[in-house]
Amino acid sequence: MPDVDEIKEAKRFYTDKPQQTEGFFLKGSNSLDWGMKNRLARIFNPESGRTVMLAIDHGYFQGPTTGLERIDINILPIVPYADTLMLTRGILRSIVPPSTQKPIVLRVSGGTSILKELSNEEIAVDIEESIRLNVCAMAAQVFIGGEYERQSIINMTKMVDIGTRYGIPTLAVTAVGKDMARDARYFRLATRICAELGAHYIKTYYIEKDFETVCASCPVPIVMAGGKKIAELDALTMAYNAVQQGASGVDMGRNIFQSDSAIAMLQAVRAVVHDNETPEKAFDLYQTIKNQSSE
């Protein structure tokens, strides 16, 4: 029992100072619940407002991609340099140490392989799995203009509804079909639809012309997809242009783990995203770290 006779009377009420309520740093996220914001603040760096996500979920539809043959050997050593890991529950459970402090974005859509129509996906992971695995966001593919466009959109909206119930954000991943035009008009359409229907942030591709209009017309954060492997300087330039034109970070995979030095490349990307380093200086950093590791 407390000793009521020893309780000191409260005195410091600071009546001359109104209570301060901090606004949330992330675009379009101020009205979200505390748990949502907390998870997003683990994915996105509150100081820079950006994220460097490491995407290693390719195997869910295309098997052991080059560079992902052995996650334990090729990926775990570079995890400390990423802000966030995007992966499947199978890889998370079987390989990633539970002691990791990195936030997890879990791939929750799936159902087809590269041998079939990719847009024919369903929700493949139950919300209880996301809760059990303590993830910070759930990723669902959306195929605007694809054969199963409606189905993929409904998949995403269902995850938004269920995730909101438990405070877990949904990442909408825009997929571009072979016959789709990769231009600003298409990406404005795709990202805006996802945002309008509740996605908390969106992964989409960079385009050289009018990418800033894609970011400006989307009311929630956009992270740039890395896409296919290109030369390191070109990848750094793409990441730099994306964040300078409004993206809130990058989600790169092949341009990291298929690089000659994944550790060096990931650190160079971080310099571009979080420190606004120029591509040329970031490439110098890449070469320096790469050369040091080979000595």
Secondary structure, DSSP 4 states (H G I P E B T S, - for coil): ---GGGPPPP----TTSPPP-PPPSSTT-TTS-HHHHHHHHHHS-TTTS-EEEEE--THHHH-S-TT-S-HHHHTGGGGGG-SEEEE-HHHHHHTS-TT--S-EEEE-EE---TTS-TT--EE-S-HHHHHHTT-SEEEEEE-TTSTTHHHHHHHHHHHHHHHHHHT--EEEEE---TTS--SHHHHHHHHHHHHHTT-SEEEEE--SSSHHHHHHH-SS-EEEE--S---HHHHHHHHHHHHHTT--EEEESHHHHTSS-HHHHHHHHHHHHHH---HHHHHHHHHHHHHHHH-
